Amino acid sequence: MASRFCLLLVVVLFAIAESAPKIPKLGGWSEWKNADINVNAICKKLQPEVQKKLGENFSRFEALTYQTQVVAGLNYKIKVYAGVNQLVIMQVYKNLKQVYSLTYVTVIPLPNANF
């Protein structure tokens, strides 16, 4: 009887654990999410710096998706459509004073991409 109760308890606890919302591991990256107005504002703010670092002027600069990582502040990985079949990958750090800084950027050509 006790073993059946223990088995039932394990099954119930497992079901509860599986249905709980998934919280990213401390220091880990979140799932990719669709970009929102706030993420696009970050991109627009940093667009001049991105263009200067890459030596290019982009016809468009629209965030597509992003991830976040909680550190002593917040890191963002953002995929940005930059027009003419180009994808910019940028990493941005927001410190505790809410100041944004570009920490990494690269451009990837996208052959025949239609956005």
C-alpha positions in Angstrom: 0.0 0.0 0.0 2.8 2.4 0.9 4.6 1.7 -2.3 1.5 2.5 -4.4 1.1 5.8 -2.5 4.8 6.7 -3.1 4.4 5.9 -6.8 1.2 8.0 -7.0 3.0 10.8 -5.2 6.0 10.7 -7.6 3.6 10.8 -10.6 1.7 13.7 -9.3 4.8 15.7 -8.4 6.3 15.0 -11.9 3.1 16.2 -13.5 3.2 19.4 -11.5 6.8 20.0 -12.3 6.2 19.5 -16.0 3.3 22.0 -16.1 5.1 24.7 -14.2 6.2 27.7 -16.2 9.8 27.4 -17.5 12.1 29.8 -15.9 15.5 30.3 -17.5 18.5 29.1 -15.6 20.3 31.9 -13.7 22.8 33.4 -16.1 21.4 31.5 -19.0 19.8 32.9 -22.2 16.0 33.1 -22.6 14.2 31.5 -25.5 14.1 33.5 -28.7 11.2 35.9 -28.7 9.7 38.2 -31.4 11.0 41.7 -31.2 8.7 44.3 -29.6 8.7 48.1 -29.6 11.3 48.3 -26.8 13.8 46.1 -28.6 13.3 48.1 -31.8 14.0 51.3 -29.9 17.3 49.8 -28.6 18.2 49.0 -32.2 17.4 52.4 -33.5 19.3 54.1 -30.7 22.4 52.0 -31.5 22.1 51.9 -35.3 24.6 54.8 -35.9 27.2 53.0 -33.8 26.5 49.7 -35.6 26.8 51.3 -39.0 30.1 53.0 -38.0 31.6 49.8 -36.7 30.6 47.8 -39.8 31.3 50.6 -42.2 27.9 50.3 -43.8 24.7 52.3 -44.1 21.6 50.1 -43.9 18.4 50.8 -45.9 16.4 49.2 -43.1 17.1 48.3 -39.5 14.3 46.3 -37.9 14.7 43.9 -35.0 13.2 40.5 -35.7 13.9 38.3 -32.7 15.9 38.6 -29.4 17.1 36.8 -26.3 17.9 38.2 -22.9 20.3 37.1 -20.2 20.2 38.4 -16.6 23.6 39.4 -15.4 24.6 42.5 -13.3 22.2 44.3 -15.7 20.8 42.7 -18.8 22.3 41.3 -22.0 20.4 41.2 -25.3 21.2 39.2 -28.4 19.2 40.8 -31.3 18.7 39.6 -34.9 18.1 42.7 -37.0 17.0 42.8 -40.7 19.2 45.4 -42.3 17.8 45.4 -45.8 19.3 44.2 -49.0 19.3 40.6 -47.7 21.5 41.3 -44.7 21.1 40.2 -41.1 22.8 42.0 -38.3 23.5 40.1 -35.1 24.2 42.4 -32.2 24.8 41.9 -28.5 23.8 44.8 -26.2 24.4 45.3 -22.5 22.1 47.4 -20.4 23.7 48.3 -17.1 22.0 48.9 -13.8 21.8 52.6 -14.6 19.8 51.7 -17.8 22.6 52.7 -20.1 22.9 50.6 -23.3 26.2 49.7 -24.9 27.0 47.7 -28.0 29.3 44.7 -27.0 29.3 42.7 -30.2 28.1 43.1 -33.8 28.4 41.2 -37.1 26.6 41.2 -40.4 25.5 38.0 -42.2 24.5 38.1 -45.9 21.1 36.4 -46.6 20.9 35.2 -50.1 17.4 35.7 -51.6 15.8 36.5 -48.3 12.4 38.2 -48.4 11.1 39.9 -45.3 
